[in-house]
Amino acid sequence: MSAIAASARGMTPADLDAADPLAFARERFAIPEGVIYLDGNSLGALPRATAARLADVIAAEWGEDLITSWNKHDWIGAPARVGAKIAPLIGAAADEVIVADSVSVNLFKLLAGALQLRPGRRVILSEPSSFPTDLYMAQGLASMGAAELRLASDIPAALAAGRDGRQGKDVAVVLLSHVHYKSAAVHDMAAITAAAHAAGALMLWDLSHSVGALPLDLAGAGADMAVGCGYKYLNGGPGAPAFAYLARRHQAAFASPLSGWMGHAAPFAFNDAYAPAPGIARLLCGTPPILSLAALEVGVDLIAELGVDRLAAKSRALSDLFLAAVADIPGLVLASPTGVRGSHLAFRHPQAYAICQALIARGVIGDFRDPDILRFGFAPAYLRFADVAAAAAMLAEIVATGAWDRPEFHARQAVT
Ligand SMILES: Cc1ncc(COP(=O)(O)O)c(C=O)c1O
């Protein structure tokens, strides 16, 4: 039942919390007293189990067992092991996902590999206003002469029309975010993947705002490649490594441009010549960050235990409640779809930055995205309906009283 339907039936936020099958999960996270955290779409909260796990990896594994931990505690297997745990969250097989590097670096590897898999084609097709790093990585490849970046608002139309009447035949790979980082608009993964394939192109999805928030089915959609963030809904911690997905059917022919030793078929043979590992491991480059991987594994285990279907349903109910509660705030304009969307909401307001800072000063943490977007994430694992109602009331009060209009709330910080 959505929160809007629930409130129509007279259910209060407290009633909704009492009926919430995921209410128990909040205790699994360390949420500071007095804080309403609406930014789990940017940095997921800290699972309580993470500190103990990291302490153990540091003291017992690194401290006691030193380098023998690569074998003894299977540090060497961590990228594939955690990748295999992410796989069911995104509709992939265990041997199609690996944890490595950042989303940005994985995009570089996959885009370059996609260009090689489609010889004679050099276009990376994406949309304007994608998350900047996605476009920047493509621009980097273009600046090396390896690709051409083309942007189109209507991707299926661009694929169908192609340029110069070539029916999209120059497109090697389509790169899109499944959930848009600002608006939370969702692309139809199956339909766009099919359109890419019909044009002979590969499909690469950025799942950074989707993984752990929405049910995903890469295999069902026939997707070729994907990347996603470890530090948002997977709660892996600041700078957590990202993951890369490469469909099994492409793995043997895939050539990583970052041919580091960890992606070698036999890293400890110390050969002069590079030979890629047989499967998904060829997407590895350098030595994996074991402490960060250990933290990410805790977050992934927790999200897998809670179940993405339940999480997505609760997130939707939370954001519906917020939407209804802020509907009459003057000057606040919804910049997200009312229909299918990701787990956050975006609103335009001319004073978005100062309002965001005023909310943070009162313990309601959302974020601001240039030029005028207030963004609120509804990470369902640790948010209560009562939190969302209180945050909406706080927002209404700040706008009504002009409490945002203080010099300290206008001062731009390095990270918004
Ligand atoms: C859609 C999207 N892609 C990529 C990134 C950046 O990923 P990374 O910092 O791991 O390179 C983000 C970060 O917020 C994002 O929202």
The ligand as an SDF file (V2000), in Angstrom:
LIG
                    3D

 16 16  0  0  0  0  0  0  0  0999 V2000
   25.1970    8.0470  -11.8730 C   0  0  0  0  0  0  0  0  0  0  0  0
   26.5520    8.1570  -11.2740 C   0  0  0  0  0  0  0  0  0  0  0  0
   27.6040    7.6560  -11.9370 N   0  0  0  0  0  0  0  0  0  0  0  0
   28.8580    7.7410  -11.4440 C   0  0  0  0  0  0  0  0  0  0  0  0
   29.1030    8.3370  -10.2190 C   0  0  0  0  0  0  0  0  0  0  0  0
   30.5190    8.5050   -9.7140 C   0  0  0  0  0  0  0  0  0  0  0  0
   31.1130    7.3060   -9.4470 O   0  0  0  0  0  0  0  0  0  0  0  0
   32.6160    7.2350   -8.9300 P   0  0  0  0  0  0  0  0  0  0  0  0
   32.8080    8.3190   -7.9390 O   0  0  0  0  0  0  0  0  0  0  0  0
   32.6880    5.8770   -8.2950 O   0  0  0  0  0  0  0  0  0  0  0  0
   33.5190    7.3460  -10.0920 O   0  0  0  0  0  0  0  0  0  0  0  0
   28.0320    8.8480   -9.4870 C   0  0  0  0  0  0  0  0  0  0  0  0
   28.2840    9.4860   -8.1770 C   0  0  0  0  0  0  0  0  0  0  0  0
   27.4490   10.0700   -7.5440 O   0  0  0  0  0  0  0  0  0  0  0  0
   26.7410    8.7590  -10.0290 C   0  0  0  0  0  0  0  0  0  0  0  0
   25.6870    9.2760   -9.3790 O   0  0  0  0  0  0  0  0  0  0  0  0
  1  2  1  0
  2  3  1  0
  2 15  2  0
  3  4  2  0
  4  5  1  0
  5  6  1  0
  5 12  2  0
  6  7  1  0
  7  8  1  0
  8  9  2  0
  8 10  1  0
  8 11  1  0
 12 13  1  0
 12 15  1  0
 13 14  2  0
 15 16  1  0
M  END
$$$$
